[in-house]
Amino acid sequence: MNRKSLGFRIFAYTFLSLFAIMNIVPLFWMVVNSFKTEQEYAVNPFSLPETLQFSNYAEAWKIANMNVYFLNSLFVTFASLIVTVLLGALASYFLSRFEFKLRGLTYGLFLLGMLVPIHATLIPIFLIMQKLHFLDTHLSLILPYTAFHLSLTIIILEGFMRGFPKDLEESGVMDGAGIFRIFWSIILPITRPAMATVIILNFIYNWNEYLFALVLISSSELKTLPLGLANFVGIETASLTLQMSALTMALIPIIIFYLLLQKQLVTGMTAGAVKG
């Protein structure tokens, strides 16, 4: 290894290590402060807790009404995720493996969808949901979440699928498999790295989305977790330690989901970016 290559690697690892520390330290202190009393936090927010206040989590769970909002977020997130990934995978398969006259136009429309500011459509979506009588239902969130993430899902999956050799379909046809059989049994299994990428990206956005849920949902029994976290901004519940406890609980599903799929994440994003 020459000096130039060694110097670059040292610089890269140093930069990435510092970047990782910058992201990990705030999360670490959020978790640490979630176990403190309010008095301990007021005296020194950067100290370790004298005793672990697990009661903070029970109180935060109650104030944020997490027993309802947590389940609502899980349902909306996974319902949107399943529909988005299924439709995106099917559309990507046909765009990447078949040639037809309107293919370029169709792909261009999906690209155009990425240029639309999501929250600029909030008022039109509100009016549409009102006309369809979907307002204040889970569908009012599932449908927009699905629509706005199809573009990115299709671009990543289409770029990945386009790099597959045509021999895959030919061997399936020789064995008597139809189009959808080839899709389910051959294409989808080898698309796992890209699928992991779009699943993580969609999960994180759907789980954290706040504005659409605030405007389109009014019933307390249908609200999602980000709306529950907003309960901590009131004067009577202005406890920073309880806020951090609630945020820590809200962060746990994202961390678990990422850890389950992280091995495929970088591979999928890199392949989707360079193939096609």
N, C-alpha and C positions, 0 to 999 in steps of 0.2 A: 504494500500500500504506500503510495507516494505522499509527500507532505501536503500537497494540495487537497487530495482526497481525505486525508486524516483531519486536516483543519476544517474542512466542510462538515464532516461528520460530528466533530466536537461542537461546532457552532450550532448545527441542527439539533443535536441532543440537548444542548444547553438551552436553546430557545424553547424547544418543546417542553422541557422540564419546568422552566419558569412559567410558561403558559398554563401547564397543568396545575402548578401550585396556585396561580392566580385564580383558577376556577374552583379548586378543592378547598382552599382556606375559608372562603365565605360560607360554604356548605358545612364545613366542620364546625365553625363557630355558631352557626344556626342550630345545629344539633346540640352542641354543648350548652348554649343558652336556653334551649328548650327544657333543660333539667334544673334550671335555677329558680329560686324565688324571685319575685319582682324586686325585692330589696337588694339582693345580691347583684342583680343585673344593673340596677341604678348605681351601685357603688363602683363596680368595675365590670364592664361588659366583656372584658378580655380575660377574666380569671376563670378558673375551673370551679364548678359547683362544690360546695362543702358536702352536701348530701344530694342524691339524685331524687328529684321531685317527679316521680311517675304520675302523681296526681294531676300534673299539668296536662298530660295527655287525655286523661279522663274528662277534665273540665273543658279542654279545647274540643274534644269530640262532641260534647253536649252543646256548647255554644254554637259550633258550626253546623249542628244538626247532621253530623256525618253519617249517622245510621240510615238516613234517607238520601242525602245528597251524594254520598259515596256510591251507593248502588245505582243511582240515576246516572252518574258519570260513567260507571262501568258499562251500563246497558247502552247508552248513547255512543260511547267511544267504540265499543266492540261491534255494534250494529253498523255504524258508519264505516268502520275499518273493513269488515267483511264484504260489504257491498262495494266499497271503493276498490279493494284489491281484486275482487272477482271480476267486476266490469272492466277494470283497467287491464287485467291479465288477458281477458278475452279480446279486448280491442287491440292490445299490443300484439297479440298472436296474429290477428288478421292483417294488421298494418305491416308487420315485419316479414311475414311468410307468404303473402299473396300479393299479386300485382293486379290492380284494377284502376279504372280511369280516374276516379275521384280520390285515389289514395293520397296524393300530394295535398289536395285541398283539405281533406279530412285531418291529416296530420298538422297542417297549418292552422286549422281551427283550434286544435288542442294546444298548439304553441301560443296562439293568441290568448287562450284562456289564462295563461300564466302572467299576462301583462295587465290583466284587469285587477285593480285594487279591490281586495275582498270587501273591506268595510265600506267602500263607496257604494256597494250594492245593497246596503242594509235596509234602506227605506223601500226600494222596489221589492225586495224579498219579503219584507213585512206585509206589504200590500198584497202580494201574491198569496202568501200563507193565509191572510185574512179572507181572501176570495175563495180559497180552497177549503176553508174551515179547518186548517191544520194548526192555526195559531194556538199556542199554549198546549202543545202536544209534543211528544218526543220526535215525531216526524218533522216538525218545524226545524229541528236541529240536524237530524240525520240526513235529510235531503240536501241542505246547503253544504254540510261538511263533505258529503260525497261528491257533489258537483265541483266544488272548488279544489279538490285534491285529485281529481281524475287526470288533470293535465300533467302534473309532475309524476304521478304514478305511471302513466302511459309512456312518457318520455324516457324514464329510467328503464322500464321493462322492455320497451320496444328496442332501445339501443342494445340491451343485453341479448334479446332473442335474435336480433338481426345477425349476430355473430355465429349463430349455430350453423353447422353444415347442413346442406339439403339432404344429405344421406340419411339423416334421422327420420325425416318423413317418408323417404323412399323405402326404408326398411320396414316402417310401420305399415305402409300401404301393401307391401309384399306379403305381410302377415295377415292382411285382411282388415286392418284397423281403419276406422273412419276418421274424419277430421277431429271430432270432439274426443274420440278415444286417444288419438295421437296427442292432443292438447293435454288431457288429464294424466296420461300414463308416461309420456315421453318429455314434453316441453316443460310442464310445471315442475317436475322433480329436479331438473337441472337448472331451473331458474331460481333456486333457493337463495343464493347470495343477493340477487336483486330484489327478490321478494322480501327478504329480511330488511333491506334498506327502506323500502316503501312502507313496510309495516311499522317500523320504528318511527319514521317521520310522521306518518298519519296518526299514530297513537299519541305522540307527544303533542301535536297540535290539537287534536280532538279533546284530549284530557285537560289541556290548559286553557282552551278557548273560553272567553268571558263575555265579549260584547254581544254576540248573537244570542247567547243564553240569557243575558240580561234583558234584551229587547223582546225576544220571542217567547219567553217563558215567564208567566206571572204566578202560577199556582205554586205554593210552597212545597207540595208533595212531588213536583216535577222538576224542581231546580237542581242544578248540577253543583259539583264541589266548589268550583271557583266562586260561585255566588254565595256559598256557605262561608268561604273564607272572608268574604266582604263583611260578614257580621262583626268582625273584629275592629272595624273602623269607627264604631260608635263610641261615645264618651264613656259609657258604663263598661265597655269591654276593651278599653285601650290598654290591655296588658300585652307588652311585647313578648314576654316569655310564652304566653298562651298562643300568640300569633305564630311564634317559631315552632311550637309543638304541632300546631295544625299544619303548617307548611311542611314540616318534616314528614307527617303522616301522608300528606298529599304527594310528596316526592317519592315515597317508597315504591308504589306501583311502577313508576317510570324507571327507577333504578333496576328493579327486578326484571322488567320487560327488556331493558337494554342489555343486561347481563346475559339473558337467555339467548339473545340474537347477535351479540356484539361480534362474534367471530366472523359472521358473514357480512357485517356492515361495510367495512372498508373495501372488501372485494367487490361487493355489489355496486357501490358508488363509483369505484374506479372503472369497472367494466362497463357500466351504463354510460360513462362519460366518454369513453374512447372508442366503443364499438359502434357500428352503423355507418 
